[in-house]
């Protein structure tokens, strides 16, 4: 029962991560250019908090390190989108303090310590190193995206972001196989299509939606796209 609960949290986190990617792809596919909607970053924050909890419950330093490194980049992108300023004060306070609360619980509310956490007997040392490197490569896309966006003075998802996504996702996919982690396995097998589609959209390839010639469906797609900000 405990394992079901833990995996449930993990799948919820990956559902949210995949949901943000679907939202971004859908909007970009409809507009014919790669976009960075505010909803993408809001879902990223919720998913990251959920994934942090999963990483703690799984005693998985690779997941924990990865999420902590990019958490505040999500916040910064909301700043660049102008969405952070309009958010409720208490919601912003929760967002900013959640990582500290989770880490405080980990090291003061449980029997974990930095020493025991990074010595998980269920993970071989080489695999833990591979997992952490895979996470760093995967999340480095957000550092690239952040620097690029700061230079552009707006939140954008450049071509390099998607190329790094594919490389990091492939590494995490290998990690998931050795770790026998169905959550990571599902996440990194489903995301590859979206990464490839954004690369094609970047090079002005024809939108998949343009091939749909059903008026009702076209109107529905346009309506949903219009709701994504």
PyMOL commands that set and color helices and strands:
alter all, ss='L'
color gray80, all
select helices_A, chain A and resi 2-31+38-57+61-81+89-108+114-117+125-152+159-179+182-202+208-211+215-227
alter helices_A, ss='H'
color red, helices_A
deselect
rebuild
show_as cartoon
